[in-house]
């Protein structure tokens, strides 16, 4: 019977599918018919609709998709595409259909609204496929194939990605925006849009979230709809995994911010900074047995997560040192011309201060929102400076830094005490030649 189907019948069938959309049961297919205009249609659905036009009936055509039947359609002048993913890739004409109605009212009693719902449903399914196949170690997705809520077409089609057992109030987002562009971003729960199940972050935490994110190395990723033709499932999923890997440390810091509690303070540095002893041991992300299973660790991100966090830590220590110097001046131990200075990047340390004898102290500040056992990182320049000025060098290690109340715990490491620490290389420069 398939031999009776003509090219015109296939083309007319695709026009019909363009109008009614692809039913949910036909979204997942290995084989797709591609027209000269680039549009793709499920092979079996299209052939069945073409058969109805051929026979002028609504009879259901039960047939198998095999080499012979596909060759018959190919001989009519059509390309048959095969997708190992069991679903074809996102298309610009599909996301355009979504952008046509994004944010507009939806009424189930309106046939045109229902028709458009059918047209954009495949895009919602594809967004879920994209997310399901882009997760990295310890991350999961919240699946969502819906395209409307509260009487409106959604303004965005998006899926949240977060670590298992986290708050679910900080998450990665991937999806399609109201202009039909694909996007990847980090965001947080800003409103109660899940029927009361997940409460939004407070305004204070949202403010700190935004400040931290805007001062970090994070950059939102957007793929314009006109550039979709340059991607396929493999390249899009690879790009997404790289995005998650490269921003996972920032995600972890933001997750901590989302849980911070405001600490009431007295007006003294002792309440702002709580001093403790050097820990007996810390974590190491380097000295682990290597299993070569492909886990990505972006050492540059671990070393420089947020310039804002680093600056806030330095500001605390500057005030801490100023308070110390002021007290020594009052006791006539130090001269009035001695001041605490913030140094420029590249000088090998962060702050110039003095001890009670007027000797210079070269202070390096390392700040984390993590626990006392988090390791810290020195650049090559910082390590070289420490080795040259070991007797005057000191590290202030700030941990459990609180963005809301600007408080922290800390321990101090004298230059000589660094001899008891391990210096583990995280990267190597590979070069060749005589550089002496």
Secondary structure, 3 states (H helix, E strand, C coil): CHHHCCHHHHHHHHHHHHHHCCCHHHCCCCEEEECCCCCEEEHHHHHHHHHHHHHCCCCCCCCCCCHHHHHHHHCCCCEEEECCCCCCCCCHHHHHHHHHHCCCECCCCCHHHHHHHHHHHHHHHHHHHHHHCCCCCCEEEECCCCCEECCEECCCEEEEEEECCCCCCEEEEEEECCCCCEEEEEEECCCCCCCCCCCCCCHHHHHHHHHHHHCECCCCEEECHHHHHHCCHHHHHHHHHHHHHHHHHHHHHHHHHHHCCCCCCCCCHHHHEEECCCCCCCCCCCCCCCCCCCCCCCHHHHHCCEHHHHHHHHHHHHHHHHHHHHHHHHCCCCCCCCCCEECCCCCCCCEEEECCCCCEEEEEEEECCCCCCCCCCCCHHHHHHHHHCHHHEEEEEEEEEECCCCEEEEEEEEHHHHHHCCCCCCCCCCCCCCCC
